[in-house]
Amino acid sequence: MQQLKYFRTSSILTMTQTNKEIIIEGNTRAGKPFRPSDWVDRMCSTYATFGEDRKLKYSPYLKPRVVNGVRCLAVDLKLKTVNPEGFAQLMHFAEENQLNVLDDEGNSIAVPQ
């Protein structure tokens, strides 16, 4: 889940870490499973579009995941730049439903704004 970026500064190769994604867990902050259980699929469908071939294509910024046996939604942080309104809606959904949000190291964090 961690992306490493390399860049040159005065001919020395340097490595920095960047947060590439956050995980919205299917558990509330109180530790209870979030219902409906298909919420991840619904979110992915909401951000899907039809391609030129008339087939439904899911957003590359949202990926269903299972982490420690819990259904989760991985959100690529590029979504905030590409679709700020969509990112804000997802974060509002997570906050309103008190869903646990994890950083790229698996630590629980506040819902990003």
N, CA, C and O of each residue as an XYZ file, in Angstrom:
452
protein
N       0.807     -1.181      0.000
C       0.000      0.000      0.000
C       0.857      1.255      0.000
O       0.317      2.355     -0.120
N       2.121      1.138      0.125
C       2.989      2.275      0.218
C       3.672      2.504     -1.110
O       4.155      1.559     -1.735
N       3.717      3.745     -1.545
C       4.376      4.076     -2.796
C       5.656      4.817     -2.465
O       5.663      5.736     -1.646
N       6.732      4.410     -3.103
C       7.998      5.081     -2.917
C       8.298      5.903     -4.147
O       8.145      5.420     -5.269
N       8.723      7.136     -3.954
C       9.089      7.993     -5.075
C      10.570      8.295     -4.979
O      11.113      8.509     -3.895
N      11.204      8.309     -6.121
C      12.614      8.632     -6.197
C      12.780      9.935     -6.953
O      12.088     10.173     -7.943
N      13.686     10.778     -6.497
C      13.997     11.989     -7.246
C      15.458     12.335     -7.050
O      16.080     11.912     -6.075
N      16.015     13.118     -7.993
C      17.420     13.502     -7.939
C      17.582     14.891     -7.352
O      16.903     15.837     -7.751
N      18.487     14.993     -6.402
C      18.887     16.290     -5.890
C      20.400     16.328     -5.942
O      21.074     15.570     -5.244
N      20.921     17.191     -6.752
C      22.360     17.342     -6.948
C      23.073     15.997     -7.101
O      24.028     15.693     -6.387
N      22.589     15.214     -8.038
C      23.127     13.907     -8.432
C      23.118     12.843     -7.332
O      23.822     11.840     -7.447
N      22.339     13.044     -6.275
C      22.163     12.023     -5.238
C      20.730     11.532     -5.333
O      19.791     12.328     -5.297
N      20.561     10.228     -5.453
C      19.217      9.661     -5.544
C      18.618      9.605     -4.148
O      19.197      9.018     -3.235
N      17.463     10.216     -3.994
C      16.791     10.281     -2.699
C      15.454      9.567     -2.793
O      14.821      9.584     -3.848
N      15.012      8.940     -1.710
C      13.754      8.219     -1.682
C      12.853      8.863     -0.637
O      13.280      9.125      0.488
N      11.590      9.119     -1.023
C      10.606      9.626     -0.065
C       9.384      8.744     -0.106
O       9.110      8.103     -1.121
N       8.650      8.702      0.979
C       7.424      7.928      1.040
C       6.239      8.862      0.882
O       6.237      9.973      1.413
N       5.235      8.408      0.150
C       4.011      9.179      0.018
C       2.839      8.262      0.314
O       2.871      7.072      0.001
N       1.799      8.828      0.922
C       0.586      8.066      1.154
C      -0.166      7.986     -0.152
O      -0.566      9.006     -0.713
N      -0.356      6.789     -0.630
C      -1.042      6.603     -1.899
C      -2.532      6.378     -1.703
O      -3.336      6.796     -2.535
N      -2.906      5.725     -0.618
C      -4.317      5.414     -0.425
C      -4.661      5.338      1.048
O      -3.801      5.203      1.919
N      -5.960      5.432      1.284
C      -6.502      5.187      2.616
C      -7.489      4.038      2.479
O      -7.968      3.741      1.385
N      -7.778      3.410      3.581
C      -8.722      2.296      3.616
C      -9.899      2.689      4.504
O      -9.720      3.080      5.657
N     -11.102      2.578      3.947
C     -12.310      2.770      4.748
C     -12.801      1.376      5.106
O     -13.197      0.600      4.236
N     -12.771      1.071      6.389
C     -13.160     -0.263      6.862
C     -14.670     -0.418      6.934
O     -15.407      0.556      7.090
N     -15.109     -1.651      6.818
C     -16.516     -1.992      6.968
C     -16.898     -2.181      8.421
O     -17.899     -2.833      8.716
N     -16.118     -1.622      9.334
C     -16.422     -1.625     10.759
C     -16.549     -0.188     11.227
O     -15.840      0.700     10.752
N     -17.454      0.029     12.157
C     -17.582      1.363     12.741
C     -16.471      1.564     13.765
O     -15.775      0.622     14.145
N     -16.321      2.803     14.201
C     -15.303      3.091     15.228
C     -15.616      2.346     16.523
O     -14.729      2.125     17.347
N     -16.880      1.961     16.699
C     -17.280      1.190     17.885
C     -16.985     -0.295     17.706
O     -17.213     -1.088     18.620
N     -16.474     -0.681     16.519
C     -16.100     -2.070     16.282
C     -17.210     -2.945     15.742
O     -17.039     -4.158     15.624
N     -18.344     -2.352     15.411
C     -19.469     -3.139     14.893
C     -19.434     -3.171     13.369
O     -19.030     -2.195     12.736
N     -19.863     -4.305     12.770
C     -19.909     -4.380     11.302
C     -20.901     -3.369     10.743
O     -21.991     -3.184     11.284
N     -20.504     -2.713      9.646
C     -21.381     -1.739      9.001
C     -22.350     -2.469      8.093
O     -21.966     -3.394      7.377
N     -23.605     -2.053      8.122
C     -24.643     -2.606      7.260
C     -25.177     -1.519      6.361
O     -25.283     -0.380      6.818
N     -25.515     -1.780      5.135
C     -25.598     -3.084      4.490
C     -24.203     -3.627      4.160
O     -23.260     -2.868      3.932
N     -24.101     -4.927      4.142
C     -22.803     -5.569      3.947
C     -22.241     -5.362      2.544
O     -21.045     -5.557      2.332
N     -23.077     -4.970      1.579
C     -22.593     -4.748      0.209
C     -22.261     -3.274     -0.066
O     -22.227     -2.856     -1.224
N     -22.018     -2.495      0.979
C     -21.758     -1.067      0.816
C     -20.549     -0.789     -0.076
O     -20.537      0.202     -0.806
N     -19.535     -1.651     -0.025
C     -18.335     -1.452     -0.850
C     -18.705     -1.551     -2.328
O     -18.286     -0.722     -3.135
N     -19.487     -2.561     -2.675
C     -19.913     -2.741     -4.067
C     -20.765     -1.562     -4.529
O     -20.642     -1.102     -5.665
N     -21.612     -1.089     -3.654
C     -22.462      0.057     -4.000
C     -21.625      1.307     -4.265
O     -21.890      2.053     -5.207
N     -20.621      1.526     -3.433
C     -19.749      2.688     -3.629
C     -18.981      2.580     -4.948
O     -18.887      3.552     -5.697
N     -18.440      1.414     -5.225
C     -17.699      1.212     -6.478
C     -18.619      1.427     -7.676
O     -18.196      2.000     -8.680
N     -19.853      0.984     -7.586
C     -20.819      1.160     -8.673
C     -21.166      2.629     -8.882
O     -21.340      3.076    -10.016
N     -21.265      3.373     -7.792
C     -21.608      4.790     -7.866
C     -20.570      5.575     -8.673
O     -20.912      6.527     -9.374
N     -19.315      5.175     -8.570
C     -18.233      5.902     -9.243
C     -17.823      5.245    -10.563
O     -16.797      5.604    -11.141
N     -18.610      4.295    -11.035
C     -18.325      3.616    -12.303
C     -18.880      4.427    -13.465
O     -19.803      5.224    -13.300
N     -18.299      4.211    -14.648
C     -18.772      4.878    -15.870
C     -18.826      3.840    -16.986
O     -18.227      2.769    -16.890
N     -19.550      4.177    -18.038
C     -19.593      3.300    -19.193
C     -18.490      3.696    -20.160
O     -18.321      4.873    -20.480
N     -17.730      2.688    -20.630
C     -16.660      2.931    -21.576
C     -17.186      2.997    -22.998
O     -18.382      2.835    -23.239
N     -16.273      3.240    -23.946
C     -16.638      3.301    -25.359
C     -17.230      1.981    -25.845
O     -18.028      1.952    -26.781
N     -16.827      0.887    -25.194
C     -17.346     -0.431    -25.566
C     -18.693     -0.728    -24.907
O     -19.202     -1.845    -24.992
N     -19.264      0.282    -24.250
C     -20.554      0.194    -23.567
C     -20.554     -0.767    -22.387
O     -21.607     -1.249    -21.970
N     -19.379     -1.041    -21.856
C     -19.264     -1.882    -20.666
C     -18.974     -0.991    -19.466
O     -18.297      0.032    -19.570
N     -19.509     -1.412    -18.325
C     -19.311     -0.668    -17.096
C     -17.865     -0.805    -16.638
O     -17.341     -1.915    -16.549
N     -17.228      0.312    -16.351
C     -15.837      0.321    -15.893
C     -15.787      0.978    -14.515
O     -16.237      2.109    -14.331
N     -15.233      0.246    -13.558
C     -15.102      0.809    -12.222
C     -14.000      1.846    -12.182
O     -13.041      1.781    -12.951
N     -14.138      2.782    -11.301
C     -13.143      3.835    -11.141
C     -11.809      3.230    -10.715
O     -11.781      2.341     -9.864
N     -10.707      3.697    -11.294
C      -9.399      3.190    -10.874
C      -9.011      3.702     -9.487
O      -8.006      3.262     -8.928
N      -9.789      4.620     -8.928
C      -9.459      5.220     -7.641
C     -10.120      4.527     -6.453
O      -9.809      4.834     -5.303
N     -11.032      3.590     -6.728
C     -11.711      2.849     -5.660
C     -11.540      1.358     -5.898
O     -11.826      0.860     -6.987
N     -11.073      0.647     -4.881
C     -10.852     -0.793     -5.009
C     -11.435     -1.513     -3.799
O     -11.130     -1.166     -2.658
N     -12.280     -2.522     -4.052
C     -12.751     -3.338     -2.921
C     -11.577     -4.141     -2.370
O     -10.735     -4.625     -3.126
N     -11.528     -4.274     -1.069
C     -10.474     -5.050     -0.424
C     -11.062     -5.803      0.759
O     -12.126     -5.461      1.273
N     -10.345     -6.828      1.172
C     -10.646     -7.512      2.426
C      -9.387     -7.405      3.268
O      -8.329     -7.901      2.881
N      -9.502     -6.757      4.420
C      -8.372     -6.573      5.327
C      -8.740     -7.209      6.655
O      -9.709     -6.807      7.299
N      -7.967     -8.197      7.060
C      -8.234     -8.922      8.311
C      -9.664     -9.453      8.369
O     -10.308     -9.417      9.417
N     -10.152     -9.948      7.228
C     -11.482    -10.535      7.168
C     -12.624     -9.532      7.095
O     -13.791     -9.919      7.149
N     -12.300     -8.245      6.972
C     -13.324     -7.189      6.933
C     -13.347     -6.573      5.538
O     -12.304     -6.215      4.991
N     -14.552     -6.451      4.965
C     -14.665     -5.792      3.651
C     -14.370     -4.312      3.812
O     -14.886     -3.646      4.709
N     -13.526     -3.818      2.919
C     -13.069     -2.439      2.995
C     -13.076     -1.810      1.613
O     -13.224     -2.496      0.601
N     -12.914     -0.505      1.589
C     -12.792      0.232      0.344
C     -11.461      0.979      0.368
O     -11.241      1.841      1.219
N     -10.572      0.641     -0.575
C      -9.315      1.354     -0.718
C      -9.567      2.560     -1.609
O     -10.094      2.421     -2.714
N      -9.196      3.732     -1.136
C      -9.416      4.979     -1.873
C      -8.063      5.566     -2.230
O      -7.290      5.957     -1.354
N      -7.784      5.624     -3.523
C      -6.553      6.246     -4.002
C      -6.682      7.746     -3.762
O      -7.675      8.356     -4.161
N      -5.687      8.342     -3.112
C      -5.774      9.751     -2.765
C      -5.717     10.679     -3.976
O      -5.950     11.881     -3.840
N      -5.414     10.145     -5.153
C      -5.482     10.946     -6.373
C      -6.920     11.375     -6.654
O      -7.151     12.356     -7.361
N      -7.884     10.641     -6.101
C      -9.291     10.981     -6.297
C      -9.573     12.403     -5.818
O     -10.412     13.098     -6.391
N      -8.877     12.836     -4.773
C      -9.088     14.174     -4.227
C      -8.754     15.251     -5.262
O      -9.383     16.310     -5.278
N      -7.776     14.991     -6.119
C      -7.393     15.933     -7.167
C      -8.295     15.794     -8.387
O      -8.746     16.788     -8.956
N      -8.551     14.545     -8.782
C      -9.317     14.262     -9.996
C     -10.802     14.582     -9.823
O     -11.437     15.121    -10.730
N     -11.348     14.249     -8.660
C     -12.776     14.438     -8.403
C     -12.958     14.905     -6.949
O     -13.360     14.119     -6.091
N     -12.659     16.193     -6.675
C     -12.747     16.677     -5.288
C     -14.125     16.496     -4.659
O     -14.233     16.184     -3.473
N     -15.170     16.690     -5.445
C     -16.530     16.540     -4.915
C     -16.805     15.082     -4.541
O     -17.390     14.806     -3.494
N     -16.382     14.151     -5.401
C     -16.560     12.731     -5.117
C     -15.782     12.307     -3.889
O     -16.281     11.534     -3.070
N     -14.553     12.812     -3.753
C     -13.736     12.503     -2.576
C     -14.427     13.027     -1.320
O     -14.503     12.329     -0.309
N     -14.928     14.256     -1.390
C     -15.610     14.852     -0.237
C     -16.849     14.036      0.144
O     -17.131     13.851      1.328
N     -17.591     13.546     -0.864
C     -18.782     12.734     -0.580
C     -18.406     11.431      0.122
O     -19.077     11.010      1.065
N     -17.329     10.795     -0.342
C     -16.881      9.554      0.302
C     -16.466      9.794      1.754
O     -16.794      9.007      2.642
N     -15.745     10.884      1.981
C     -15.292     11.189      3.336
C     -16.473     11.548      4.229
O     -16.490     11.207      5.411
N     -17.456     12.237      3.662
C     -18.675     12.551      4.419
C     -19.406     11.260      4.795
O     -19.886     11.116      5.919
N     -19.487     10.329      3.849
C     -20.116      9.029      4.099
C     -19.397      8.311      5.247
O     -20.041      7.788      6.157
N     -18.063      8.290      5.197
C     -17.285      7.615      6.248
C     -17.513      8.285      7.598
O     -17.692      7.602      8.607
N     -17.507      9.604      7.622
C     -17.692     10.339      8.878
C     -19.110     10.162      9.423
O     -19.302      9.893     10.609
N     -20.086     10.314      8.551
C     -21.487     10.216      8.968
C     -21.810      8.836      9.550
O     -22.594      8.719     10.493
N     -21.203      7.807      8.983
C     -21.460      6.436      9.441
C     -20.421      5.948     10.450
O     -20.415      4.778     10.832
N     -19.550      6.850     10.874
C     -18.517      6.568     11.870
C     -17.688      5.338     11.502
O     -17.404      4.484     12.342
N     -17.305      5.272     10.219
C     -16.483      4.155      9.754
C     -15.026      4.401     10.092
O     -14.551      5.536     10.066
N     -14.328      3.332     10.406
C     -12.917      3.420     10.727
C     -12.122      3.646      9.446
O     -12.341      2.955      8.451
N     -11.206      4.602      9.462
C     -10.359      4.903      8.311
C      -8.916      4.614      8.698
O      -8.456      5.009      9.769
N      -8.204      3.915      7.805
C      -6.820      3.523      8.067
C      -5.869      4.203      7.099
O      -6.213      4.441      5.941
N      -4.660      4.516      7.581
C      -3.640      5.039      6.692
C      -2.916      3.883      6.017
O      -3.307      2.727      6.179
N      -1.868      4.185      5.263
C      -1.172      3.149      4.507
C      -0.393      2.178      5.375
O       0.096      1.164      4.877
N      -0.269      2.469      6.670
C       0.405      1.564      7.601
C      -0.580      0.772      8.452
O      -0.174     -0.029      9.294
N      -1.882      0.996      8.232
C      -2.901      0.270      8.977
C      -3.311      0.940     10.273
O      -4.023      0.344     11.082
N      -2.865      2.184     10.483
C      -3.228      2.921     11.691
C      -4.549      3.647     11.486
O      -4.802      4.204     10.418
N      -5.385      3.637     12.512
C      -6.651      4.353     12.463
C      -6.371      5.852     12.472
O      -5.592      6.343     13.288
N      -7.026      6.583     11.542
C      -6.817      8.026     11.432
C      -8.168      8.737     11.384
O      -9.212      8.113     11.198
N      -8.119     10.050     11.555
C      -9.324     10.860     11.394
C      -9.683     10.878      9.920
O      -8.813     10.732      9.061
N     -10.953     11.055      9.630
C     -11.410     11.101      8.247
C     -10.770     12.313      7.567
O     -10.961     13.439      8.026
N     -10.008     12.107      6.474
C      -9.389     13.239      5.771
C     -10.438     14.169      5.175
O     -11.514     13.727      4.771
N     -10.126     15.425      5.125
C     -11.048     16.412      4.535
C     -10.530     16.952      3.245
O     -11.181     17.790      2.621
